[in-house]
Amino acid sequence: MKARRAPSRGAWFRRSDAEGAELRRILARELSPHEIDALGTWHWEVWGRDEQLAPEGDWRVWLICAGRGFGKTRAGAEWVRGVARADPDARIALVGASLPEARSVMVEGESGILAAAPGALPPDFEPSLRRLTWPNGAQAFLYSAAEPEALRGPQHSHAWCDEIAKWENAGNRAMNAWDNLQLGMRLGDHPRVLATSTPRNVPLMARLLREAEGRGVILARGRTLDNAGALPASYYESMLDQFGNIALGRQELDGEMLDEVEGALWNRTLLDRCREGFPAALRVRTVVGVDPPAGGGGDACGIVVAALLDDGTAVVLADASVEKASPERWARAVAGAAEAWDADRVIAEANQGGSMVKSVLRAADAVLPVTLVHASKGKAARAEPVAALYEAGKVRHTGLFGKLEDEMCGLMAAGRYEGPGRSPDRADALVWALTELMLGKKAGPRVSAL
C-alpha cells in the first residue's frame, strides 16, 4: 500500500522559487545564528523529503525501496532517533545483514544513528553489549539477520531492518530472521518495523512487495536522482556513467526490482551472493579473457580480467571491455588491462581470424603472452560449466560489473541469448578467462599480490 502523508512540514523551507527564498530570509532575521544552525542540521522534519518521513496512520511495516544514495540509511537513523526521543520505553531492534554491517552502517556510519544524534539526545553505544541507550531510557539492540535464532525470544516495540535484500538466503535465513523478529514485535501499543533496501529479486523482498499491494506494508519508492542535490557530483555522475543505460541501473539507481529471465544460466540473486571485496587470498594466476569483435567499429571487444587464488577459487577483477573500437584501440585496451593487473597471459578467441588477433595483440605489446582458443561450441554451451562454478561458490566478483552482468543474465541454457546488444561479448570473454583458470590444464604456481 502506498504511504499516506500529510503535506511535508519542511516543504515550504525547501522551496526553490522566489517565495521560498524570501521566507528563508525572513526566518534568518528572526532566529539567532545558533537556532539557524540547529534548524539546518538537526531538524529532520524540515530537511527530510516526504518519502523519507514516516507515513501517517496505523501502519505495521514501512518499506523504503529505493536506489543507492537515495538517503535510506539517513531516513532509518532519523526514524530511530525520533522514536527514542518520543518514547522512553522504546525497545528497538537494529537488524543488519551482519553484525559488522549493523554497527558500521546503521550505528557508526556517516548517515547512521550516532551521526544523526549529536546535540539531540545522543545515545550511549556499548559495542560489547550491542546496545545503545538514550538518556531518557530508550534502548536499541543490534542483531545479525544471518543468525535468525538470536531474534527468537527478545521482544521489541520498534525495529529498523537495513538492506533486507542483502540478508543471507541460504537455509531460508532471511525469511526466518524476519519472521522471528515479527513474532517478537509485541511491546507497546503500536509495534512498528521500518525496512530499508535497494530492491533485489529475493524471496523476502518479493514477499513484502506482494504484501504492499494489500494493507500489510506501507511502501515508499525512490531513486538516486531524488537525492542528487545532496550527493557529491562526482559520485552521481559516476553512477550514471556506470549504470545509467543498463538494466542493472534500473535496480541500483531507480529502485526497480528486476525480473529474472527464466532459463538463464545466471541470475542476479546468484551474482549478488558471489559479490565481495578484494579477497585476502593470494593470486596464483591472472589472465585477461578477450572476445575480439568481428570487424572494426562493430560489436564490443570483451575484455575481462580474472584471477585464480591460492584457496582454489577464482575472482573477477575487472571488466575493461571497449565498444566500437578499432583493432589498434582494443589491442591497447587489452595490453593496458594486462599491465594494470600484472596478468601472466591473455586468452583470446581466434575464430574471427586467429593470426590477425595474435598479430594485433603482439603489435600492442611485443612481450605480451597470448594463447588463442577456438570456439567449437556455442556461447551458451561454453558458459554452462562456468555457471556451475558460480553455483558451487567457486567464483566471486570484486564489485558491480553492470554491463557484464546484464549479458550473463541474458545467456540461456537453451542456447539463446536474450540480453542487451547483439552478442554477449563481455560474458564470452569472462567464460574464456574462467575456463582457462578453473577448467583448463593446471599451470605451475605464480603468486602475485592483489
N, C-alpha and C positions, 0 to 999 in steps of 0.2 A: 504494500500500500504506500502510495506517495505521501511524503511528510506534509502535514498541515502546519502552516506557520502564520503567525501574526506579522504585520509589516516590521521589518528589522528596525530595532531601536537606533541602530547606528547608520541607517541608510542616508539620513539627512547629512551626517557628518562626512560621509564618503562621496557625496555628490561631486561630480567633476565640472558642473556648469557654473556660471557666474553667481547664481543664487547660493550655491553651496559654498563657494569661496567667500562670499560676503558673510554668511553665517559663521564660518570659521574665524573670520576677522573679528566679528562681534564677540565671539566666545573668548578669543585671545585677550581682548581688552578687559573682560570681566573676571578672568581667572588669573591666579598667580602662576609664575613660571613652574613652581613645583606641581601645581594642580594640572597644568597643561601637560607636563612630562608624564604624570601618572595616568592621565586620560589617554595619551597616545601610546603608552607602554603596556598598561595592565588592564584596561577596561576592554575585555574581550567582547562584551556586548556591543561595543562601538565598532571595533575593528573586524570582528569575525563576519564572514559572509553568511548569508542566510542558510546555505547548505551546511555550514559548519556549526550552526547553533541548534541546540536541542529542540526537537519539534514539540508542538503543543499536544495536549490531550493525554489520555491514559494509555500510553504505549508500553509495550513489554520489551521489544528489541528494536534498536535503531541501527540500521546498517548503512554505513557510508561506503559506497562502492565507487571508487574514483581513480583516476590516473595518478602517476607519480608526480610528486611536487604539488599536488592539489592542496595540501595542508591537513591531511588526515591525522597525523600524529599530533599536531598542534590542537586540532579540534578535540581529540581524545584527552589530551593533557588538561585542557581548559575545562572540559566537562567534569573530569575527576576533581579538579580544584574547586569548581563550583559546588559539586556535591558535598565535598568535605567541609567547605566553608559554611554551607547551609545546614548540615546535619551532623552534629557531634556524635551521633550513634551510628554513623555510616560505617559499614564494613565492606570494603571494596576489593574485588579480585582483579588483579592485573595479569592477564594471561597472554604470553608471547609464544612464538614458535619454539623457543628455548629459553632457559633462564638467563644466559648471557644476553640474548636479544631483548628480553623484557627489561633487564637492567640498563643496557647501553642505549636503547632507543626510547622505551616508554618512560623511564625514570631519569636517567642522566643525559639523554640526548639533547641536541641543540633545540629541539622543539618539545622536549619531554616535560615531565611534571615539575622537576626542580627548576628548570629554566623558566617555567611559567609562574613560579611561586615567589621569587624574591620580593619583599616588601608587601606581600599579601598572604598572610598566614602560611609561611613556609613550613613544610613538614620536616621532621627529623627522620633521616633514612638510616636504617640499621641493616647493612648488607648481610651480615651473618644470620640475621633473623628473617631476611627477605621481607622486611616490614617498613612502612612509612607511617609516622604518627604525627598528626596535626596538633597544634596547641589546644584546640577545643576537644580533643579526644577521638576524633575520626581517625580511622586506620585503613591502610591498604596493604595487601599481601601479594607477593609475586609468585606466579606459577608457570610451569612449562607445559604446553599442550602435548609435548612428547611423553609426558608422564600423567596419563589420564587418571590413574588411581589416586594421585595426590589431591585431586578435586572431588574425590568421593568422601563425603563426611563434612568438610568445612561448610559453614553457612555464610551467606553474604546478602547484603542489601542491594549492591550495585556491582557491576563488572565492566571492565574495558578489555576487549579481546582484539589484539592487534594482528594485522596481516593473516587473517584466518585462512586465506588461500595457500599460505606457505606452511601451514601446520602439517605435521607428518601424517601421511595417509596409510603407511604400512601398518598392517594389523588393525585397520579401522581406528587408529589412534585419534585422528582429528575428530571424528564423529563421537567417539567415546568421551573425549575431553569436553566437547560441547555439551553432551547430554548429562555428564556428571556435574558440570557447572550449573546447568539449568535446574537439576534436582536439588541443588543447594541454595538456590535463589529464593529464600523464604524468610528473610529478615525484613522488618519494616513494613509499611503499609503498601508500598508500590515498588517491588523489586524491578530493577531495570538493567539491561545489558546494552552496551554500545559495542558494535563490531566494526572495525575499520580495515579496509583491504583494497588492493588492486585486484580486479577480478581474474580468476583463472578457472578453467573448467574442471573443478574438483567436486567430489560429492557434497561436501559441506556447503560450499558456495552455491551450488546448484539448488540444494535444499532450501537455503534461506531466500534465494531469489524466487523460488516457487511459492514459499510462504508469504513473500511480499506481495504476491498477486491477490492474496486474500486480506486478512486483517491481523495476521500474526506478527508481521515485521513491517516497520516503517523504513522506507528506502529513500536514501538521498544519493544522487549520482553527481559526478563532477569530472572535469577534465583538467589536465595540466594547464591549459590555456586560461582557465578561470583564475589561476593564481600567478599568471605570468608577470604581473607588476611587482610581485614580492620576491621573484626568483632572480638570481644573477643572470644577466642577459646571455653570458657565455654558456651557462648550463642549458637554458631554454633553447638557444639556437642549436646547441649540440644535440639535444634530444630530437629536435625537428629534423636535423640532418640525418640522424641515425635511424629514426623510426617514423618520420612523417609520412612517407609514401609506401609503407609496407603494412601487411596485415597485423604484425605484432604491435605496430603503433596504435592500432585501434584499442588494443588491450592496455598497453603501458601508458599511453597519453590520454586516450579518450575514455578509459574506464569501461570499455565494452568487453563482455565475455565472449571469446571466440568459440565457435562451434568446432568440434573435432571432425575431421573427414573420415568417415567410416572406411576401414580397409587400408588406411595409411600405415606405412612402416614405422613412422614416428608420430607421436602426438605431443602436444605442449605440456601436458602433465608429466610425461616421461622426461622431457627435456628439462623442465623446472626441477625435477628430482635429481637430475645429474649435474646441476649447476653448483659451483663453489668458487672460492677464491683460489689464488695460486697455491698449489699443494706443497706440503713440506717435503715430500719425496723428491729424490734427485732424478734428473733426466738421464736416461741411458742412451736414447737416440732421439733425434729431432729431424723430421722430414717436412718438406713442402710438397703438398699434392697439387698438381696442376691439370686442369682440363682446358686445353687450348681451344680458342674459337676456330671455326671452320675457315674463316677469312677475316681480313682486316675490317674493322668497323661494324662487325656483325654482333653475334652474341657476346656475352661477358666471357672473360677468361677467369675461370675459377681458380683461386689461389688460396689454399688453406694450410696453416701450419699446425702440426700436431706432434706430440712427443710421447715416447714410451718411458714410463717411470720405473724406478728400481723395485717398486712393490708389485709390478706385473700389470698395472693398469695403464691406460692412456689418457691424455688430456689434450683437448683442442685449445690452442693458444691464441690463434688469430685468424681472421678472415681478411685477406689482403687482396681480394678479387678486384678486377678493374673492368669497366664496361666500355664498349665501343672503342677499344684500344687497337692501335696498330701493333704489328708484331714487335717492333722495337720497344714500344711502351710497355706491353705486358711482359716482355722479357726482362726489362729493367725492374718491373714490379716484383717479379719472381726472384731476381737476384737480390733486390733490396730486402725482401722478406727473409731470404736465406741468411743474409748477413746480420739482420737485426736479431734473429733468434738463434744464431750460431748453428744453423742446420748442417747436418752432415751429408744430406742427399736431397735431390729433387726427383720426385716421382711424377712423370708426365705421360699422359695418354698419347699414343703415337698414331692412332687410327686416321687422324687428319693429315697424315704425311709425316712419318716418323723422322726422316732425315731432315726435313725442314724444321721441325720442332727442336731437334737437338742442335742444329746449326744456329738457330735464333738464340737459344739459351746460351750456347757457347760464346756467341758474339757479345752477349751482355756481360759475361764473366768467364774468362778463359779457364779458370780453375774450378768452376762450379761442377761438382759431381752430379751426373744426370743418369737416371735409369728410365728407359722407355718401357711402357707397359701397353699391351694390346688388349682391346676390349673384344672378347669372344662371346660375351653375354650382354643382354640388355642392361640398362642402368638399374632398373628395379631388382633384377636378379643378382647383380653385383652388390647391391646395397643390403639385401636381406641378411647375410651373415654379420654385417657391420651393425645393423639394427639390433640383432640378437645380442651383440656385445653390450649395447646400451641397456637392454632389458636385464642383463646379468649384472649391471652396475660396474662394468669394467671400463667405461668411458665417461669422462666428465668435461664440462665446459667451464672455462675460467671467467666467462661473462655472458652478456646477452649478444648473440650474433643474429640480429633480426632477419636480414635478407637470407642468410644461410639457413636459418631455422624455418623460415617460410617455405623454402624449397624442400627441406627434409620432410616437412609435414604434408607436402604435396605428392611425394613418391608413394605409389600404391603397390600393394603386394601383388595385384593382378597384372602389373607391368605397365599401367598407365601413369601419366604424370598430370596432376591437377593443381599444381602450384603456379606461382607467378612466372611470367615470361614463357618463352618457347621451350626452354630446356633447363634442367636443374644443374647448371654448370658448377655452382659453388658446392652443391651436395655431392656431385660426382668427384670433385677434387678432394673433398673430405673422405669419400669412400676409398679413393686410391691411397691416400695417406694412411688411413687406419688399417687398410688391408695389408700394406707393406709392414706396418709396425706390429700388428696383432695376429695376422693370419698368414703372413708370408714366412720365408725362411728366417730362422733366428740368426742374428748377427752378433759378433762379439761386443762386449760392453764398451760404451764410450760415455762416461759420466761428465755432464756439464752442469753448471749452476743455472738455476732459474733467474 
